[in-house]
Amino acid sequence: MEFHPITDNVFYFQGAVNIGYVRFSNRQGMLIDAGLEEQTMRKVIKTLKNKELPLTHLFLTHAHADHYGGAAYLQSEHKIYTIAPKFEVAILQEPMLEPLYLFHGVNPIKEWRNKFLEGKPVKVDLILEEAGEVIEGDARFKTVDLPGHSYHQFGVMVEDILFAADAYFDVEVIHKHGIPYIVDAKQTMESLEKIKKLPCAGAVPGHGNYEKNFLPTIKENIQVHRQMELLLFSLINHEKNGLTIEQLVTKACAEKGITIRNVPSFMLFRTAVTAYLTKLIQEQRVKLIVRDNQLVVESSSV
């Protein structure tokens, strides 16, 4: 992981998953997210120690294992004051909830409980009910409510730098995914529009590069989400008798050139497709019905 300065006090570790760092004083400093695993956090701790930067706080933006997987190790090695938004905290404290909801509430078997879907439990000291200013010791920063990719995801703003978590992705990353993982398409679009209006000097996505001029990247994200909506709407309209959600996932992945190689991956794509589908249902463009004991989605014009 490469350690990049943004301002005199704001930095980020760039890797597969970005980790932010803020120095509030000579005594207090905060990580923003914790990476996927212990190995990542070992490197982060070593870098901060070598540069004589304090580490006293941890902010977790949302409860996906690639963003909090290293937190338990960090807490075992340091006295860390941990902060996270409500609801996400429930998953951070009981990580099996993620594979549980992905698999429709079925008690997940061992193969579905891997490090990508379930990190180790995290102790949270401060649960944020609402976004806004946070003051804890020397730590002073603002949070921004950015749901859509996760249920109650918060971004962090310090010195006009936005750590946006997974509210948006680097252009290369979002196209690589094919179908971006989201849980609410409407909220995803609203969060992107919110970011466009924030008074930021630059922004760090959860995956990708820091950019001073990040608006083109935000616009590209919006375009990708709109294209996914249009693709799904077109696939549904093309079938006079509608499609099951599983058929819709299969067709959407085929259109995007995606080959699903395991069961957890299928469930992630199914969740994302259903999130876009829910927006189409809310807008009364499509509808869900039960036909021949199957859950079918069809055009509302049928």
C-alpha contacts under 8 A as a table, 3 or more apart, distances in Angstrom:
res1	aa1	res2	aa2	distance
1	M	13	F	5.90
1	M	14	Q	5.51
1	M	15	G	5.06
1	M	43	K	7.69
2	E	13	F	5.40
2	E	14	Q	5.22
2	E	15	G	6.97
3	F	11	F	7.00
3	F	12	Y	5.79
3	F	13	F	4.48
3	F	14	Q	6.44
3	F	47	T	8.00
4	H	11	F	5.49
4	H	12	Y	5.36
4	H	13	F	6.25
4	H	14	Q	7.33
5	P	8	D	6.97
5	P	9	N	7.78
5	P	10	V	6.27
5	P	11	F	4.34
5	P	12	Y	6.66
6	I	9	N	7.70
6	I	10	V	5.46
6	I	11	F	5.22
6	I	12	Y	7.54
7	T	10	V	5.01
7	T	11	F	6.90
9	N	22	V	5.69
9	N	23	R	4.98
9	N	24	F	7.11
10	V	20	G	7.74
10	V	21	Y	6.01
10	V	22	V	4.68
10	V	23	R	6.55
10	V	158	V	7.50
10	V	159	E	7.73
10	V	161	I	7.94
11	F	20	G	6.01
11	F	21	Y	5.08
11	F	22	V	6.30
12	Y	18	N	6.81
12	Y	19	I	5.61
12	Y	20	G	4.20
12	Y	21	Y	5.52
13	F	18	N	5.65
13	F	19	I	5.05
13	F	20	G	6.17
13	F	21	Y	7.66
13	F	44	V	7.70
14	Q	17	V	6.97
14	Q	18	N	4.85
14	Q	19	I	6.77
14	Q	208	G	7.69
14	Q	209	N	7.51
15	G	18	N	5.39
15	G	19	I	7.97
15	G	207	H	7.72
16	A	207	H	6.36
16	A	208	G	7.80
17	V	35	G	6.04
17	V	36	L	7.66
17	V	66	D	6.91
17	V	67	H	7.03
17	V	206	G	5.84
17	V	207	H	5.26
17	V	208	G	7.90
18	N	33	D	7.91
18	N	35	G	7.28
18	N	204	V	7.93
18	N	205	P	7.35
18	N	206	G	5.21
18	N	207	H	5.85
18	N	208	G	7.42
19	I	31	L	6.79
19	I	32	I	5.62
19	I	33	D	5.44
19	I	34	A	6.29
19	I	35	G	6.63
19	I	206	G	7.59
20	G	31	L	5.50
20	G	32	I	4.54
20	G	33	D	6.83
20	G	163	F	7.13
21	Y	29	G	7.17
21	Y	30	M	5.57
21	Y	31	L	4.49
21	Y	32	I	5.97
22	V	29	G	5.51
22	V	30	M	5.21
22	V	31	L	6.60
22	V	158	V	7.76
23	R	26	N	7.39
23	R	28	Q	6.38
23	R	29	G	4.28
23	R	30	M	6.57
23	R	53	L	7.18
23	R	54	P	7.04
24	F	27	R	7.69
24	F	28	Q	5.54
24	F	29	G	5.37
24	F	30	M	7.71
24	F	138	D	5.97
24	F	139	A	5.62
24	F	140	R	7.40
25	S	28	Q	5.25
25	S	29	G	6.85
25	S	138	D	6.61
26	N	29	G	7.95
26	N	53	L	7.46
26	N	54	P	6.59
27	R	54	P	5.78
27	R	56	T	8.00
28	Q	54	P	5.29
28	Q	55	L	6.05
28	Q	56	T	5.43
28	Q	57	H	7.36
28	Q	138	D	6.40
28	Q	139	A	7.01
29	G	53	L	7.17
29	G	54	P	4.98
29	G	55	L	4.68
29	G	56	T	5.47
29	G	57	H	6.10
29	G	139	A	7.41
30	M	54	P	7.97
30	M	55	L	5.86
30	M	56	T	6.04
30	M	57	H	4.30
30	M	58	L	5.26
30	M	59	F	7.07
30	M	139	A	7.82
31	L	34	A	7.13
31	L	55	L	7.42
31	L	57	H	6.34
31	L	58	L	4.81
31	L	59	F	6.20
32	I	58	L	5.97
32	I	59	F	4.82
32	I	60	L	6.05
32	I	61	T	7.20
32	I	156	V	7.97
32	I	163	F	7.86
33	D	58	L	6.88
33	D	59	F	5.88
33	D	60	L	4.71
33	D	61	T	6.33
33	D	67	H	5.35
33	D	68	Y	5.96
33	D	71	A	7.89
34	A	37	E	7.93
34	A	40	T	7.97
34	A	41	M	6.58
34	A	58	L	7.88
34	A	60	L	7.34
34	A	66	D	8.00
34	A	67	H	5.50
34	A	68	Y	4.91
34	A	69	G	6.45
34	A	70	G	4.98
34	A	71	A	5.35
35	G	40	T	6.25
35	G	41	M	6.87
35	G	65	A	7.87
35	G	66	D	5.39
35	G	67	H	4.63
35	G	68	Y	5.70
35	G	69	G	5.78
35	G	70	G	5.40
35	G	71	A	7.75
36	L	40	T	6.91
36	L	65	A	5.98
36	L	66	D	3.98
36	L	67	H	5.80
36	L	68	Y	6.23
36	L	69	G	4.22
36	L	70	G	5.50
36	L	115	K	7.66
36	L	116	F	7.43
36	L	119	G	7.80
37	E	40	T	5.62
37	E	41	M	6.70
37	E	66	D	7.62
37	E	68	Y	7.98
37	E	69	G	4.77
37	E	70	G	4.26
37	E	71	A	7.98
37	E	115	K	7.92
37	E	119	G	8.00
38	E	41	M	5.14
38	E	42	R	6.16
38	E	69	G	7.27
38	E	70	G	4.80
38	E	71	A	7.91
38	E	73	Y	5.75
38	E	74	L	7.84
39	Q	42	R	5.14
39	Q	43	K	6.61
39	Q	70	G	7.73
40	T	43	K	5.36
40	T	44	V	6.44
40	T	70	G	6.83
41	M	44	V	4.92
41	M	45	I	6.06
41	M	70	G	5.50
41	M	71	A	7.70
41	M	73	Y	7.34
41	M	74	L	6.64
42	R	45	I	5.27
42	R	46	K	6.13
43	K	46	K	5.12
43	K	47	T	6.16
44	V	47	T	5.23
44	V	48	L	6.30
45	I	48	L	5.27
45	I	49	K	6.10
46	K	49	K	5.11
46	K	50	N	6.13
47	T	50	N	5.16
47	T	51	K	6.25
48	L	51	K	5.15
48	L	52	E	5.98
48	L	53	L	5.06
48	L	54	P	7.12
48	L	55	L	7.59
49	K	52	E	4.92
49	K	53	L	6.13
49	K	54	P	7.67
50	N	53	L	7.80
55	L	80	I	7.55
56	T	78	H	7.77
56	T	79	K	6.70
56	T	80	I	5.02
56	T	81	Y	6.25
57	H	80	I	5.18
57	H	81	Y	4.67
57	H	82	T	5.83
57	H	83	I	7.74
58	L	80	I	6.54
58	L	81	Y	6.14
58	L	82	T	4.70
58	L	83	I	6.17
59	F	82	T	5.89
59	F	83	I	4.79
59	F	84	A	5.82
60	L	63	A	7.41
60	L	67	H	7.29
60	L	68	Y	6.61
60	L	82	T	7.57
60	L	83	I	6.34
60	L	84	A	5.06
60	L	85	P	7.79
61	T	67	H	7.70
61	T	84	A	6.31
61	T	85	P	7.14
61	T	153	Q	5.57
61	T	154	F	5.09
61	T	155	G	6.21
61	T	156	V	7.91
61	T	165	A	6.29
62	H	67	H	7.13
62	H	68	Y	7.82
62	H	84	A	7.35
62	H	85	P	7.37
62	H	88	E	5.68
62	H	150	S	6.61
62	H	152	H	6.99
62	H	153	Q	4.89
62	H	154	F	6.86
62	H	165	A	7.85
63	A	67	H	6.98
63	A	68	Y	6.54
63	A	88	E	5.20
63	A	89	V	7.19
63	A	91	I	6.04
63	A	92	L	5.70
63	A	150	S	7.63
64	H	67	H	5.60
64	H	68	Y	6.52
64	H	98	E	7.86
64	H	117	L	7.09
64	H	118	E	7.82
64	H	150	S	7.97
65	A	68	Y	5.16
65	A	69	G	4.92
65	A	115	K	6.84
65	A	116	F	5.61
65	A	117	L	5.68
65	A	118	E	5.60
65	A	119	G	5.06
66	D	69	G	5.74
66	D	116	F	6.24
67	H	70	G	7.77
68	Y	71	A	5.34
68	Y	92	L	7.79
68	Y	119	G	6.87
69	G	72	A	7.08
69	G	115	K	7.51
69	G	118	E	7.82
69	G	119	G	4.68
69	G	120	K	6.41
70	G	73	Y	5.65
70	G	74	L	6.43
70	G	119	G	7.93
71	A	74	L	5.01
71	A	75	Q	6.16
71	A	120	K	7.93
71	A	122	V	6.48
72	A	75	Q	5.14
72	A	76	S	6.24
72	A	120	K	6.06
72	A	121	P	6.53
72	A	122	V	5.55
72	A	123	K	7.91
73	Y	76	S	5.01
73	Y	77	E	6.37
74	L	77	E	5.25
74	L	78	H	5.98
74	L	80	I	7.61
75	Q	78	H	5.34
75	Q	79	K	6.31
75	Q	80	I	5.86
76	S	79	K	7.82
81	Y	124	V	7.63
81	Y	125	D	6.07
81	Y	126	L	7.89
82	T	123	K	7.13
82	T	124	V	5.05
82	T	125	D	5.23
82	T	126	L	6.47
83	I	124	V	5.89
83	I	125	D	6.01
83	I	126	L	4.78
83	I	127	I	6.07
83	I	128	L	7.33
84	A	88	E	7.08
84	A	89	V	6.24
84	A	124	V	6.86
84	A	126	L	6.64
84	A	127	I	5.45
84	A	128	L	6.10
85	P	88	E	5.82
85	P	89	V	6.31
85	P	127	I	5.56
85	P	128	L	4.57
85	P	129	E	6.35
85	P	130	E	7.57
85	P	152	H	6.52
85	P	153	Q	6.97
85	P	154	F	6.64
86	K	89	V	5.33
86	K	90	A	7.27
86	K	127	I	5.64
86	K	128	L	5.66
86	K	129	E	5.55
86	K	152	H	6.91
87	F	90	A	5.18
87	F	91	I	7.09
87	F	151	Y	7.41
87	F	152	H	6.43
88	E	91	I	5.40
88	E	92	L	6.28
88	E	151	Y	7.13
88	E	152	H	6.17
88	E	153	Q	7.34
89	V	92	L	4.81
89	V	93	Q	6.03
89	V	124	V	7.10
89	V	127	I	7.13
90	A	93	Q	5.36
90	A	94	E	6.07
91	I	94	E	4.85
91	I	95	P	4.89
91	I	96	M	7.36
91	I	97	L	5.72
91	I	98	E	6.78
92	L	95	P	5.44
92	L	121	P	5.80
92	L	122	V	5.42
92	L	123	K	7.73
93	Q	121	P	4.95
93	Q	122	V	5.28
93	Q	123	K	6.45
93	Q	124	V	7.71
94	E	97	L	6.08
94	E	121	P	6.06
95	P	98	E	6.07
95	P	118	E	5.38
95	P	119	G	6.05
95	P	120	K	6.66
95	P	121	P	6.00
96	M	99	P	5.73
96	M	100	L	6.04
96	M	113	R	7.51
96	M	118	E	6.02
97	L	100	L	4.76
97	L	101	Y	6.06
98	E	101	Y	5.42
98	E	102	L	6.24
98	E	117	L	6.38
98	E	118	E	6.56
99	P	102	L	5.01
99	P	103	F	6.07
99	P	108	P	6.34
99	P	112	W	6.66
99	P	113	R	6.39
99	P	117	L	6.03
99	P	118	E	6.86
100	L	103	F	5.39
100	L	104	H	6.54
100	L	105	G	4.95
100	L	106	V	6.08
100	L	107	N	6.16
100	L	108	P	6.02
101	Y	104	H	5.18
101	Y	105	G	5.19
101	Y	106	V	7.89
102	L	105	G	7.38
102	L	267	M	6.03
102	L	268	L	6.99
102	L	271	T	7.20
103	F	106	V	5.67
103	F	107	N	7.86
103	F	108	P	6.86
103	F	267	M	6.89
108	P	111	E	7.98
108	P	112	W	5.91
108	P	113	R	6.74
109	I	112	W	5.60
109	I	113	R	6.81
110	K	113	R	5.25
110	K	114	N	7.59
111	E	114	N	6.57
112	W	117	L	7.65
112	W	263	V	7.80
112	W	264	P	6.20
113	R	117	L	6.23
113	R	118	E	5.94
114	N	117	L	5.60
114	N	118	E	5.95
115	K	118	E	5.13
115	K	119	G	5.62
116	F	119	G	7.32
124	V	127	I	6.86
128	L	131	A	7.05
130	E	145	D	7.72
131	A	142	K	7.51
131	A	143	T	5.05
131	A	144	V	5.32
131	A	145	D	5.55
131	A	154	F	7.24
132	G	142	K	5.30
132	G	143	T	5.08
132	G	144	V	6.58
133	E	140	R	7.25
133	E	141	F	5.80
133	E	142	K	4.29
133	E	143	T	6.33
134	V	139	A	7.58
134	V	140	R	5.63
134	V	141	F	5.43
134	V	142	K	5.89
134	V	143	T	7.39
135	I	138	D	7.31
135	I	139	A	5.62
135	I	140	R	4.58
135	I	141	F	6.86
136	E	139	A	5.12
136	E	140	R	6.64
137	G	140	R	7.90
141	F	156	V	7.08
141	F	157	M	6.14
141	F	158	V	5.42
142	K	156	V	5.81
142	K	157	M	5.13
142	K	158	V	6.70
143	T	154	F	6.10
143	T	155	G	5.53
143	T	156	V	4.54
143	T	157	M	6.08
144	V	154	F	5.34
144	V	155	G	4.90
144	V	156	V	6.14
144	V	157	M	7.44
145	D	152	H	7.12
145	D	153	Q	6.37
145	D	154	F	4.74
145	D	155	G	6.46
145	D	191	S	7.76
146	L	152	H	7.09
146	L	153	Q	5.33
146	L	154	F	5.28
146	L	155	G	6.29
146	L	164	A	7.84
146	L	167	A	6.10
146	L	187	Q	7.86
146	L	188	T	7.67
146	L	191	S	5.06
147	P	150	S	5.61
147	P	151	Y	5.45
147	P	152	H	5.09
147	P	153	Q	4.87
147	P	154	F	7.14
147	P	167	A	7.16
147	P	184	D	7.80
147	P	187	Q	5.83
147	P	188	T	6.34
147	P	191	S	6.52
148	G	151	Y	6.21
148	G	152	H	7.86
148	G	153	Q	7.62
148	G	167	A	7.10
148	G	182	I	5.84
148	G	183	V	5.70
148	G	184	D	4.65
148	G	185	A	6.20
148	G	186	K	7.24
148	G	187	Q	4.60
148	G	188	T	3.98
148	G	189	M	7.70
148	G	191	S	7.18
149	H	153	Q	7.42
149	H	166	D	6.33
149	H	167	A	6.12
149	H	181	Y	6.48
149	H	182	I	4.09
149	H	183	V	5.56
149	H	184	D	6.81
149	H	188	T	6.35
150	S	153	Q	5.51
150	S	182	I	6.62
150	S	183	V	6.01
150	S	184	D	7.83
151	Y	183	V	7.01
151	Y	184	D	7.87
153	Q	165	A	7.78
153	Q	167	A	7.95
154	F	164	A	7.67
154	F	165	A	7.47
155	G	162	L	6.91
155	G	163	F	5.53
155	G	164	A	4.65
155	G	165	A	5.87
155	G	167	A	7.99
156	V	162	L	5.75
156	V	163	F	5.06
156	V	164	A	6.68
157	M	160	D	5.98
157	M	161	I	5.40
157	M	162	L	4.50
157	M	163	F	6.24
158	V	161	I	5.28
158	V	162	L	6.75
160	D	199	P	6.79
160	D	200	C	4.83
160	D	201	A	5.37
160	D	202	G	7.17
161	I	200	C	5.69
161	I	201	A	5.71
161	I	202	G	5.17
161	I	203	A	5.62
161	I	204	V	7.73
162	L	200	C	6.43
162	L	202	G	6.39
162	L	203	A	4.54
162	L	204	V	6.18
163	F	203	A	5.89
163	F	204	V	4.89
163	F	205	P	6.27
163	F	206	G	7.56
164	A	167	A	5.73
164	A	168	Y	6.98
164	A	203	A	6.75
164	A	204	V	5.99
164	A	205	P	5.12
164	A	206	G	6.57
165	A	168	Y	7.35
165	A	204	V	7.55
165	A	205	P	5.38
165	A	206	G	4.26
165	A	207	H	7.89
166	D	169	F	6.35
166	D	205	P	6.20
166	D	206	G	4.97
166	D	207	H	7.21
167	A	188	T	6.95
167	A	191	S	6.71
167	A	192	L	6.87
167	A	205	P	7.44
167	A	206	G	7.95
168	Y	192	L	7.08
168	Y	205	P	6.15
168	Y	206	G	7.62
168	Y	218	I	6.70
168	Y	221	N	6.52
169	F	173	V	6.03
169	F	174	I	5.50
169	F	205	P	5.79
169	F	206	G	6.85
169	F	207	H	5.81
169	F	208	G	6.53
169	F	217	T	7.74
169	F	221	N	7.02
170	D	173	V	5.15
170	D	174	I	6.20
170	D	205	P	6.74
170	D	207	H	6.27
170	D	208	G	4.65
170	D	209	N	6.51
170	D	217	T	6.54
171	V	174	I	5.43
171	V	175	H	6.39
171	V	208	G	8.00
171	V	217	T	5.94
171	V	220	E	6.76
171	V	221	N	7.24
172	E	175	H	5.46
172	E	176	K	6.11
172	E	208	G	7.88
173	V	176	K	4.97
173	V	177	H	6.32
173	V	207	H	7.02
173	V	208	G	6.80
174	I	177	H	5.32
174	I	178	G	6.87
174	I	179	I	7.94
174	I	180	P	6.39
174	I	221	N	7.14
174	I	224	V	7.84
175	H	178	G	5.39
175	H	224	V	7.89
177	H	180	P	5.66
178	G	253	C	7.95
178	G	256	K	5.86
178	G	257	G	7.73
178	G	258	I	6.96
179	I	228	M	7.37
179	I	253	C	7.74
179	I	256	K	7.56
179	I	269	F	7.07
179	I	272	A	7.17
179	I	273	V	7.80
180	P	225	H	7.95
180	P	272	A	6.81
181	Y	268	L	6.87
181	Y	269	F	6.93
181	Y	271	T	7.49
181	Y	272	A	5.02
182	I	185	A	6.65
182	I	188	T	7.33
182	I	271	T	7.32
182	I	272	A	5.06
182	I	275	A	6.43
183	V	271	T	6.57
183	V	272	A	6.06
183	V	274	T	7.92
183	V	275	A	5.11
184	D	187	Q	5.48
184	D	188	T	6.11
184	D	275	A	4.93
184	D	276	Y	7.01
184	D	278	T	7.61
184	D	279	K	7.54
185	A	188	T	4.94
185	A	189	M	6.31
185	A	225	H	7.85
185	A	275	A	5.52
185	A	276	Y	5.15
185	A	278	T	7.57
185	A	279	K	5.97
186	K	189	M	5.38
186	K	190	E	6.30
186	K	279	K	5.93
187	Q	190	E	4.92
187	Q	191	S	5.99
188	T	191	S	5.22
188	T	192	L	6.35
189	M	192	L	5.13
189	M	193	E	6.28
189	M	222	I	6.66
189	M	225	H	7.79
190	E	193	E	5.11
190	E	194	K	6.14
191	S	194	K	4.93
191	S	195	I	6.24
192	L	195	I	5.16
192	L	196	K	6.48
192	L	218	I	6.47
192	L	221	N	7.95
192	L	222	I	7.03
193	E	196	K	5.21
193	E	197	K	6.89
194	K	197	K	5.42
194	K	198	L	6.59
195	I	198	L	5.22
195	I	218	I	7.95
196	K	215	L	6.44
196	K	218	I	7.24
200	C	203	A	7.01
201	A	212	K	5.95
202	G	210	Y	7.07
202	G	211	E	5.54
202	G	212	K	3.93
202	G	213	N	6.50
202	G	214	F	6.77
203	A	210	Y	5.69
203	A	211	E	5.65
203	A	212	K	6.44
203	A	214	F	6.52
204	V	208	G	7.58
204	V	209	N	6.44
204	V	210	Y	4.48
204	V	211	E	6.73
205	P	208	G	5.98
205	P	209	N	6.88
205	P	210	Y	6.91
211	E	214	F	5.22
213	N	216	P	7.25
214	F	217	T	5.31
214	F	218	I	6.41
215	L	218	I	4.96
215	L	219	K	6.14
216	P	219	K	5.04
216	P	220	E	6.16
217	T	220	E	5.02
217	T	221	N	6.27
218	I	221	N	5.07
218	I	222	I	6.30
219	K	222	I	5.04
219	K	223	Q	6.19
220	E	223	Q	4.99
220	E	224	V	6.21
221	N	224	V	5.12
221	N	225	H	6.34
222	I	225	H	5.25
222	I	226	R	6.20
223	Q	226	R	5.08
223	Q	227	Q	6.10
224	V	227	Q	5.11
224	V	228	M	6.29
225	H	228	M	5.09
225	H	229	E	6.37
226	R	229	E	5.11
226	R	230	L	6.25
227	Q	230	L	5.03
227	Q	231	L	6.02
228	M	231	L	5.02
228	M	232	L	6.19
228	M	276	Y	7.55
229	E	232	L	5.33
229	E	233	F	6.07
229	E	276	Y	6.08
229	E	277	L	7.67
229	E	280	L	7.60
230	L	233	F	5.06
230	L	234	S	5.98
231	L	234	S	5.13
231	L	235	L	6.18
231	L	252	A	7.40
232	L	235	L	5.08
232	L	236	I	6.18
232	L	248	L	7.46
232	L	252	A	6.83
232	L	276	Y	7.92
232	L	277	L	7.46
233	F	236	I	5.22
233	F	237	N	6.11
233	F	280	L	7.65
233	F	285	R	7.97
233	F	286	V	7.68
233	F	299	S	7.90
234	S	237	N	5.10
234	S	238	H	6.06
235	L	238	H	5.21
235	L	239	E	6.87
235	L	248	L	7.40
235	L	251	K	7.59
235	L	252	A	7.80
236	I	239	E	5.60
236	I	242	G	6.04
236	I	243	L	6.54
236	I	248	L	7.60
236	I	286	V	7.98
236	I	297	V	7.10
236	I	298	E	5.78
236	I	299	S	6.27
237	N	240	K	6.86
237	N	242	G	7.57
237	N	298	E	6.91
237	N	299	S	5.55
239	E	242	G	5.09
239	E	243	L	6.86
239	E	298	E	7.66
240	K	298	E	7.65
240	K	302	V	7.72
241	N	298	E	6.92
242	G	296	V	6.03
242	G	297	V	5.42
242	G	298	E	4.23
242	G	299	S	7.22
243	L	246	E	7.95
243	L	247	Q	5.85
243	L	248	L	6.09
243	L	296	V	5.28
243	L	297	V	5.41
243	L	298	E	6.54
244	T	247	Q	5.13
244	T	248	L	6.25
244	T	294	Q	6.98
244	T	295	L	5.77
244	T	296	V	4.39
244	T	297	V	6.08
245	I	248	L	4.91
245	I	249	V	6.18
245	I	270	R	7.67
245	I	274	T	7.43
245	I	295	L	7.25
245	I	296	V	6.67
245	I	297	V	6.90
246	E	249	V	5.09
246	E	250	T	6.25
246	E	270	R	7.29
247	Q	250	T	5.04
247	Q	251	K	6.16
248	L	251	K	5.19
248	L	252	A	5.96
248	L	273	V	7.88
249	V	252	A	5.16
249	V	253	C	6.06
249	V	269	F	6.99
249	V	270	R	5.97
249	V	273	V	6.42
250	T	253	C	5.32
250	T	254	A	6.20
251	K	254	A	5.05
251	K	255	E	6.18
252	A	255	E	5.11
252	A	256	K	6.30
253	C	256	K	5.05
253	C	257	G	6.03
253	C	258	I	4.86
253	C	259	T	7.00
253	C	260	I	7.98
254	A	257	G	5.07
254	A	258	I	5.89
254	A	259	T	7.47
255	E	258	I	7.70
260	I	265	S	6.27
260	I	266	F	6.10
261	R	265	S	6.92
261	R	266	F	7.81
262	N	265	S	5.51
262	N	266	F	6.49
263	V	266	F	5.11
263	V	267	M	6.42
264	P	267	M	5.11
264	P	268	L	6.33
265	S	268	L	5.09
265	S	269	F	6.32
266	F	269	F	5.22
266	F	270	R	5.98
267	M	270	R	4.87
267	M	271	T	6.10
268	L	271	T	5.18
268	L	272	A	6.40
269	F	272	A	5.10
269	F	273	V	6.09
270	R	273	V	5.21
270	R	274	T	6.04
271	T	274	T	5.12
271	T	275	A	6.17
272	A	275	A	5.04
272	A	276	Y	6.59
273	V	276	Y	5.33
273	V	277	L	6.13
274	T	277	L	4.73
274	T	278	T	5.98
275	A	278	T	5.16
275	A	279	K	6.73
276	Y	279	K	5.32
276	Y	280	L	6.58
277	L	280	L	5.08
277	L	281	I	6.26
277	L	286	V	7.95
278	T	281	I	4.96
278	T	282	Q	6.14
279	K	282	Q	5.00
279	K	283	E	6.22
280	L	283	E	5.12
280	L	284	Q	6.23
280	L	285	R	5.31
280	L	286	V	5.77
281	I	284	Q	4.87
281	I	285	R	5.90
281	I	286	V	5.09
281	I	287	K	5.52
281	I	288	L	7.64
282	Q	285	R	7.71
283	E	286	V	7.85
284	Q	287	K	6.83
284	Q	300	S	6.52
285	R	299	S	6.34
285	R	300	S	5.38
285	R	301	S	7.73
286	V	297	V	6.75
286	V	298	E	5.60
286	V	299	S	4.33
286	V	300	S	4.51
286	V	301	S	7.85
287	K	297	V	5.58
287	K	298	E	5.62
287	K	299	S	6.24
287	K	300	S	5.62
288	L	295	L	6.83
288	L	296	V	5.65
288	L	297	V	4.50
288	L	298	E	6.62
289	I	295	L	5.91
289	I	296	V	5.31
289	I	297	V	6.30
289	I	298	E	7.79
290	V	293	N	6.07
290	V	294	Q	5.40
290	V	295	L	4.67
290	V	296	V	5.86
291	R	294	Q	5.25
291	R	295	L	6.55
291	R	296	V	6.60
298	E	302	V	7.27
299	S	302	V	5.64
